[in-house]
Amino acid sequence: MGYRFWRRVKIAPGLTLNLSKSGPSLSVGPRGAKLTVGARGKRATVGIPGTGLFYTTRLDAGHATARQPRPTSPRRSRLDPGFFAKLLMSADEKEFVAGCQALVSGDDEAALGQFKQALHLADAAYLAGFIELKLNRLKEAAADLLLAMDMSDQLGSYLSKYGIDATMTLSITDEIHVDVGADLRGVLLALVEIYQRFQQWHDAIACLERLQRLEPGDPVITLSLVELLLTEAPSDPKTLTRIVELTANVANESAVHTAIMLYKARALRGLSMLDAARETLTAALRRKKGRPAGLLKAVRTERALVYEAQGRHRQARAEWERLYAEAPDDPEIAAHLKG
């Protein structure tokens, strides 16, 4: 259950441009409730106040949807400084403003060209990397985001000055999204995305470890870190032990925590601590409300594997049969039943 990224740039009150791997889309609506139209169809997103979690539901063509709010015109006043204001602006700031104007108008290449002329500004480097990610120019994106990271104490200053809200959204599953802003956390998470695409697991883990030192209680960072650790070294006892340590005392408070418990159980199974793994999975399944179906399936699949490893074939068979009834086309499930 790896995670994916999609990125949003707010270009006017209630109007957001989403830049994702599947293509751009447009979101409209107030903070905490969005209707998004893009390559994957329509999605309604509702934020849970105070949690940073966003729950998304895909709206099929046959479902009735709320009337889409009329987008307001982008605020251009701050991005059109007067003659005397321009006299006080540095050359880099002028390039930054021009880049923002091009970005708001939808001309990514022009915006990128302007930002590349102003890489001494943290926000220009951040947005350059942001656009390069959208254009799949990963090496260039990494270079510019590393520049932004070196100037992290300045991130957001020019964006705030000109009234621009540039955010990135970490998508844990199709249902859960966590927003981050133009800050060190956002840059590091973007770098994690790039390093994963290059399978540079060590570098991705290093970014997440730095984030964990900054925000030790953040469950999203914990989930991201243990997932990458297990990807890099799925059978290394030291890595598995570390995953168990990182996930100690995790309570099943949300879908993110449920996913953390899944990785904890996988690490425990790798260490042959099968009773502890089964108990962790059973606890993860005690709360199903708000948990994505795919996540629950992964937890139950892991429990079936634990039963098999324990030699509890009757319980394993019962678990596989329940999974098969829900997904008869799944080859892994069918193979275990035949075995």
VMD Tcl script that draws the C-alpha trace (Angstrom):
set ca {
  {0.00 0.00 0.00}
  {2.46 2.60 -1.19}
  {1.53 6.23 -1.34}
  {1.24 8.65 -4.20}
  {1.44 12.40 -4.55}
  {-0.70 14.94 -6.25}
  {-0.11 18.66 -6.02}
  {-2.42 21.64 -5.75}
  {-1.87 25.33 -6.45}
  {-4.58 27.65 -5.26}
  {-5.00 30.32 -7.95}
  {-8.02 32.16 -6.53}
  {-10.35 31.97 -3.52}
  {-12.06 28.58 -3.78}
  {-10.24 27.67 -7.02}
  {-7.39 25.16 -6.99}
  {-5.29 23.67 -9.78}
  {-4.32 20.04 -9.09}
  {-1.13 18.81 -10.73}
  {-1.02 15.02 -10.63}
  {0.55 12.06 -12.38}
  {-2.79 11.36 -14.06}
  {-3.03 14.87 -15.47}
  {-4.23 18.28 -14.25}
  {-7.65 18.76 -12.75}
  {-9.60 21.62 -11.24}
  {-11.04 21.90 -7.73}
  {-13.64 24.42 -6.62}
  {-15.24 24.94 -3.26}
  {-14.51 26.31 0.21}
  {-11.70 25.11 2.45}
  {-12.41 21.60 3.69}
  {-14.92 20.71 0.95}
  {-13.94 20.43 -2.71}
  {-15.41 19.14 -5.92}
  {-12.62 18.03 -8.26}
  {-13.02 17.34 -11.96}
  {-10.13 15.73 -13.83}
  {-8.78 12.72 -15.68}
  {-10.15 10.30 -13.08}
  {-13.64 11.73 -13.10}
  {-15.38 13.73 -10.39}
  {-14.38 13.46 -6.74}
  {-15.91 15.13 -3.69}
  {-13.40 15.81 -0.92}
  {-14.27 16.75 2.67}
  {-11.67 17.66 5.27}
  {-11.97 16.55 8.87}
  {-11.41 19.71 10.97}
  {-8.30 19.66 13.10}
  {-6.96 16.37 11.77}
  {-5.27 17.21 8.46}
  {-7.10 14.26 6.92}
  {-9.20 14.50 3.77}
  {-11.73 11.89 2.77}
  {-12.48 11.62 -0.94}
  {-15.41 9.93 -2.65}
  {-15.48 9.33 -6.38}
  {-18.73 10.51 -7.96}
  {-19.99 8.24 -10.73}
  {-21.76 9.68 -13.73}
  {-25.08 8.31 -12.47}
  {-24.82 10.04 -9.10}
  {-26.33 13.44 -8.55}
  {-23.78 16.08 -7.63}
  {-24.02 19.45 -6.02}
  {-23.96 22.47 -8.28}
  {-20.38 23.45 -8.92}
  {-19.56 26.89 -7.49}
  {-18.63 29.54 -10.01}
  {-14.87 30.16 -9.83}
  {-13.93 33.66 -8.85}
  {-11.46 35.60 -10.92}
  {-7.84 35.24 -9.80}
  {-6.49 38.02 -7.64}
  {-4.06 39.85 -9.82}
  {-3.61 43.09 -7.89}
  {-0.66 41.87 -5.84}
  {0.90 40.30 -8.91}
  {0.67 43.58 -10.83}
  {2.82 45.89 -8.72}
  {2.85 49.54 -9.73}
  {5.73 51.48 -11.21}
  {7.16 52.70 -7.90}
  {6.81 49.27 -6.28}
  {8.82 47.76 -9.11}
  {11.61 50.24 -8.48}
  {12.07 48.73 -5.03}
  {12.03 45.13 -6.24}
  {15.20 43.12 -6.84}
  {15.75 41.44 -10.18}
  {15.01 38.05 -8.60}
  {11.72 39.28 -7.16}
  {10.65 40.66 -10.54}
  {11.34 37.27 -12.12}
  {9.40 35.58 -9.31}
  {6.36 37.80 -9.84}
  {6.49 37.22 -13.59}
  {6.68 33.49 -12.97}
  {3.64 33.61 -10.70}
  {1.72 35.56 -13.33}
  {2.56 32.90 -15.91}
  {1.64 30.11 -13.48}
  {-1.74 31.67 -12.74}
  {-2.41 31.99 -16.46}
  {-1.57 28.30 -16.97}
  {1.70 28.66 -18.89}
  {3.95 26.23 -17.02}
  {6.93 26.55 -19.33}
  {6.95 30.33 -19.15}
  {6.55 30.20 -15.37}
  {9.40 27.71 -15.07}
  {11.67 29.90 -17.18}
  {11.02 32.89 -14.93}
  {11.51 30.91 -11.71}
  {14.77 29.47 -13.00}
  {16.04 33.05 -13.28}
  {15.28 33.63 -9.60}
  {16.61 30.51 -7.90}
  {18.24 32.64 -5.23}
  {14.72 32.92 -3.78}
  {13.53 29.87 -1.86}
  {9.98 30.18 -3.17}
  {11.17 30.40 -6.77}
  {13.24 27.23 -6.32}
  {10.26 25.52 -4.67}
  {7.87 26.41 -7.49}
  {10.43 25.51 -10.15}
  {10.78 22.08 -8.58}
  {7.00 21.87 -8.30}
  {6.51 22.50 -12.03}
  {9.34 20.15 -12.98}
  {7.66 17.41 -10.97}
  {4.49 17.99 -12.95}
  {6.48 17.82 -16.19}
  {8.26 14.64 -14.98}
  {11.68 16.30 -15.13}
  {12.74 14.57 -11.97}
  {16.48 15.32 -11.89}
  {15.84 19.03 -12.42}
  {13.08 18.97 -9.82}
  {15.37 17.35 -7.26}
  {18.10 19.92 -7.88}
  {15.74 22.87 -7.42}
  {14.02 21.37 -4.38}
  {17.42 20.80 -2.77}
  {18.11 24.51 -3.31}
  {14.79 25.31 -1.64}
  {15.68 23.01 1.25}
  {18.96 24.87 1.80}
  {16.90 28.08 2.15}
  {14.04 26.49 4.11}
  {13.93 29.34 6.65}
  {12.83 31.63 3.79}
  {10.19 29.34 2.28}
  {6.77 30.90 1.96}
  {7.88 34.52 2.43}
  {7.33 35.70 -1.16}
  {4.32 33.44 -1.68}
  {2.72 35.06 1.35}
  {3.68 38.55 0.19}
  {1.87 38.07 -3.10}
  {-1.13 36.17 -1.73}
  {-0.33 32.81 -3.34}
  {-1.22 29.55 -1.55}
  {0.94 26.75 -3.04}
  {0.27 23.41 -1.37}
  {1.18 19.78 -1.95}
  {-1.00 16.87 -0.94}
  {0.35 13.52 0.18}
  {-2.12 10.80 -0.82}
  {-1.89 7.81 1.51}
  {-4.79 6.05 -0.21}
  {-7.54 7.14 -2.61}
  {-9.57 8.16 0.44}
  {-7.02 9.92 2.65}
  {-4.98 12.99 1.77}
  {-2.73 15.12 3.97}
  {-1.88 18.66 2.86}
  {1.53 20.27 3.34}
  {2.55 23.80 2.46}
  {5.58 25.51 0.97}
  {7.87 24.65 3.86}
  {10.62 22.21 4.77}
  {8.10 19.42 5.30}
  {6.69 19.91 1.80}
  {10.12 19.98 0.19}
  {11.28 16.85 1.97}
  {8.13 14.95 1.06}
  {8.52 16.01 -2.58}
  {12.10 14.74 -2.52}
  {10.87 11.44 -1.07}
  {8.56 11.14 -4.07}
  {11.42 11.73 -6.51}
  {13.83 9.37 -4.77}
  {11.19 6.65 -4.75}
  {10.70 6.97 -8.50}
  {14.44 6.47 -8.91}
  {14.36 3.66 -6.32}
  {16.88 5.59 -4.25}
  {15.48 4.14 -1.06}
  {18.37 5.28 1.14}
  {17.94 8.93 0.15}
  {14.16 8.74 0.55}
  {14.54 7.22 4.01}
  {17.04 9.91 4.99}
  {14.47 12.61 4.11}
  {11.79 10.88 6.15}
  {14.14 10.42 9.10}
  {14.86 14.14 9.05}
  {11.13 14.80 8.99}
  {10.57 12.45 11.89}
  {13.13 14.34 13.95}
  {11.22 17.54 13.17}
  {7.78 16.03 13.82}
  {8.24 12.86 15.88}
  {4.52 12.37 16.54}
  {3.32 12.65 12.94}
  {1.66 9.32 11.98}
  {1.89 10.07 8.25}
  {5.66 10.36 8.47}
  {5.84 7.18 10.56}
  {3.74 5.31 8.01}
  {5.84 6.59 5.11}
  {9.08 5.67 6.86}
  {8.15 2.12 7.85}
  {6.75 1.45 4.37}
  {10.04 2.48 2.77}
  {12.12 0.58 5.31}
  {10.19 -2.59 4.54}
  {10.54 -1.94 0.80}
  {14.31 -1.47 1.03}
  {15.08 -4.42 3.31}
  {12.06 -6.72 3.70}
  {13.96 -9.54 5.39}
  {16.73 -7.76 7.30}
  {16.30 -8.46 11.05}
  {17.75 -5.08 12.08}
  {15.35 -3.22 9.78}
  {12.39 -5.31 10.95}
  {13.31 -4.67 14.57}
  {13.52 -0.96 13.88}
  {10.04 -0.99 12.29}
  {8.65 -2.67 15.41}
  {10.31 -0.01 17.56}
  {8.97 2.83 15.40}
  {5.43 1.46 15.61}
  {5.39 0.60 19.30}
  {2.24 1.59 21.20}
  {0.38 2.68 18.06}
  {-3.35 2.94 18.77}
  {-5.92 2.31 16.04}
  {-7.11 5.93 15.91}
  {-7.46 6.41 12.14}
  {-6.91 4.71 8.81}
  {-3.32 5.97 8.89}
  {-2.78 4.22 12.22}
  {-4.41 1.05 10.86}
  {-1.88 1.05 8.01}
  {0.98 1.52 10.49}
  {-0.29 -1.54 12.40}
  {-0.28 -3.53 9.16}
  {3.41 -2.78 8.60}
  {4.16 -3.56 12.23}
  {2.54 -6.97 11.79}
  {4.53 -7.63 8.63}
  {7.74 -6.84 10.50}
  {6.72 -9.08 13.40}
  {5.98 -11.93 10.99}
  {9.41 -11.43 9.42}
  {10.90 -11.77 12.91}
  {8.83 -14.95 13.49}
  {6.89 -13.25 16.31}
  {3.67 -14.70 15.01}
  {1.44 -14.38 18.07}
  {2.31 -10.68 18.36}
  {1.67 -10.22 14.62}
  {-1.75 -11.89 14.85}
  {-2.73 -9.82 17.89}
  {-1.69 -6.62 16.09}
  {-3.78 -7.50 13.04}
  {-6.80 -8.46 15.11}
  {-6.58 -5.10 16.89}
  {-6.30 -3.36 13.51}
  {-9.54 -5.00 12.39}
  {-11.54 -3.99 15.46}
  {-12.26 -0.62 13.88}
  {-13.51 -0.75 10.32}
  {-15.44 2.51 10.10}
  {-13.63 5.02 7.90}
  {-11.05 2.45 6.79}
  {-10.66 1.96 3.03}
  {-11.73 -1.45 1.76}
  {-8.32 -2.03 0.19}
  {-6.59 -1.44 3.52}
  {-8.89 -3.86 5.36}
  {-8.28 -6.45 2.66}
  {-4.51 -6.05 3.10}
  {-4.83 -6.51 6.87}
  {-6.93 -9.63 6.49}
  {-4.55 -11.03 3.86}
  {-1.66 -10.53 6.24}
  {-3.58 -12.29 9.02}
  {-4.19 -15.26 6.71}
  {-0.45 -15.43 6.04}
  {0.24 -15.34 9.78}
  {-2.22 -18.18 10.35}
  {-0.43 -20.22 7.69}
  {2.95 -19.52 9.26}
  {1.57 -20.71 12.60}
  {0.27 -23.90 11.07}
  {-3.32 -22.89 11.87}
  {-4.60 -24.08 8.52}
  {-8.29 -24.09 9.38}
  {-8.24 -20.42 10.40}
  {-6.10 -19.54 7.38}
  {-8.51 -21.35 5.05}
  {-11.49 -19.54 6.54}
  {-9.76 -16.17 6.07}
  {-8.84 -16.94 2.45}
  {-12.39 -18.06 1.72}
  {-13.84 -14.82 3.05}
  {-11.36 -12.86 0.95}
  {-12.17 -14.98 -2.10}
  {-15.90 -14.32 -1.70}
  {-15.17 -10.60 -1.98}
  {-12.49 -10.79 -4.71}
  {-12.75 -14.08 -6.68}
  {-10.52 -12.70 -9.47}
  {-7.56 -12.08 -7.16}
  {-4.83 -14.55 -8.24}
  {-3.02 -14.51 -4.87}
  {-6.16 -15.47 -2.99}
  {-7.05 -18.18 -5.50}
  {-3.53 -19.62 -5.33}
  {-3.67 -19.94 -1.55}
  {-7.02 -21.69 -1.71}
  {-5.72 -24.18 -4.28}
  {-2.64 -24.79 -2.18}
}
mol new
graphics top color blue
foreach p $ca { graphics top sphere $p radius 0.5 }
foreach p [lrange $ca 0 end-1] q [lrange $ca 1 end] { graphics top cylinder $p $q radius 0.2 }
display resetview
